[in-house]
């Protein structure tokens, strides 16, 4: 085996193992949005079509490929959450390989590839993306693969492979059209003097025309819109609050992952090194602007920016290698390889402490929400079905795990799967907090009216434990008194809605997770009066009504 091939194989194997071990730290992770995808996939596999509630054609997801993939797993009898986590790790390895190839192509240094790969393997966002159960890892992997293939393309066949990777990326998220637009324009410019330039461009475009366009045409016909309903719910017209949240999102990421230095280095390389860096610099800048414009995202760990990780790490690694060589110009040719190896070791020593800190903090955050899913949201779905029967309905905001575990009709007060609520949110004014949008009181009250008009069997509200104490009739003579707080304005509006207490009885509560302020958030379950229930919760030794 040639030395370079052996070196590449050993490098990829070692870094791949490191990435897998990093991802396994978060393997138990459960994100509620992943269960929304599985709910759509379950209905698709059952023959109802890609729907959240049977008979309601609302696109409450952003990844057609994930829904189709999970439906295939379900039809094959494979547990979809486990399968997509394993698939996500595989995609993480693809992303790693594309990064190694891109770094070596642009820098001409195998040690730059190793350093870029090391930065990917230690990147918390990449490791979390591999196992969050969402489309983050496959989307980022196929974008990176498309970029790498295009940058290294020498023939129409190479451009065709790049187009195929980008077509798959678009199937995982429509935003894959952004790198496609940049690569398409770059291809026209790059091959402008070649006699077969139009063949190259057609080879790039053909996979998109064959794969992505038909899928999105069918999807548009089914749902009646090219863009998903989630766009209405997640991207309100209130641009000022949205942009402030998006800039905060970028700032947090830049601080945690040296993103500012990577972007600066990328633009320096665009004008001082290989011209192909200009494509990456433009794409990274526009992508960051897009993320800022949509307001960021709450899911750990900066999933909207994971597609930029290969670009950022390649720029960082190339800049460090060039700097090292500039400082070592007086060294003999025979000593440069050890010097580059020394650079890789030095960089590893610099990034390891920061990576370890990020891993520790993110692990705590991930496991806190995972515990909430396992203790409360997932059991709640099955419990509600046993309580009210399969014909019941439930209104709440955290709809993913409850909908998938119950099979009940779910009214989403967050609007992701309900266009009525989504339209109210889209037109409302409010505020972003922790990259979540909270509508103003008037809009929350309007949402409450829409939801209660459906007369759901159950209403689940997320409040601090003060609500369950009051409803259980417990005194606080020897306890610290807390103010009554709801996590979401919609929940507070539902509880305060005229006639709510007359139409709904309090059943029980479920502890979810502790708050930094000292209280514990609870899901509080209310049942419509007159509803025939299979059983009722009984007070525990302390007089509290706990659901299970």
C-alpha angles and dihedrals in degrees: 000000000000115000095243091052091048091048092049093048093049092045094049093044094050095045091042090055090049091051092048092050090048092051092047089063087070098034095117088057115134120189115191092222090061089064090055088061090048091050090056091045092050092054091045091051090048091055098254094111126242097317135136096209115025109258095018115103102203122142103222095161136069102210120069091177093056092051091049092045093050091045088055090051091050093049088051091051094248121141101249100210093054091043095051091048091055090044089050091055090050089052089050088059090050089052090049093050092048090051093051091050094046093049094049093047095051099037101034087221126112089201090059086056091052092048093047090048091049091053090051094048091051095043110116093206092056093047092049092045090057093062107024091100093237134106093263099105099042092045093049092043095054092044089053091046091050092050093047094048093047095048090050095040117132101165143024088264090059091050089049090056090049089051091050091053091049092048089056090047090054090052089056093046132359088226086077084086088074097066088038091058092050094045092047092052091044091051092055091051097040095052097034093120096043117101091223095048093122091050089054093049092046090050088054093049100041098078090051091052092047101040114019103034096055093048093050091044090056091044092051091050092049098046098027094235138073093216120061126249088245088074090065093047098042103036109050125185090250093103098174095060091040094052093046090054092046093051090049088051091053092045093053091049094045091052095047098044106027088251094156092057091046092053092047091048090048093057092045089053090047090065103025103039137024112353090224087076087073090071090053093045093051093045093048093048095048091044091053089049090051092051090050091050094054094048103248124263138268099222113104129274112023093279094174090062099046091094087063094054096088091049093047095046093046090051093047094047094045092048092050093049092049091048091049091050091047090054091045100047091123092058119103120252090249093060098048097086094056087045091055090046088052089052091054091050092046092050090048090053089051098049100037097076092048091045091050091051092048090048093051095047094044093046090057091048094047096046092048092058092040090055090051090053094049095043101040123002100047097043090044092063095056092040093055090051092052090047102048105015131243094296094062127106133212133202119207142122104239092062105156108086094028092054095046095045095044110036088213124138105268126203107207110216088188091063100230092121099020117072093195092060091039092058091051091050093046092056097039132098119229144120139279119231122177086352093301122119118234115191123221120263095263092054092044090053090049090052090050091054092050092049097045091048086069090057096221117205091231135022119199117198127188110221136147117267091268090083095053090047092054093045091048089052093238120158123226100207093129099029135077111264117234129197115250106258135174122204093221128038089224090061093050091048091051092050092047095043115125109262096012094116090045093052102036133053123209110244110174147307138241124209110237112176140326122262124225086238091066106258129102123240115232136193105228115203122210124185127205111254114256092026112139106239125194090220142344128232116254125218116263125226090284094049095254121138105229118183095217 
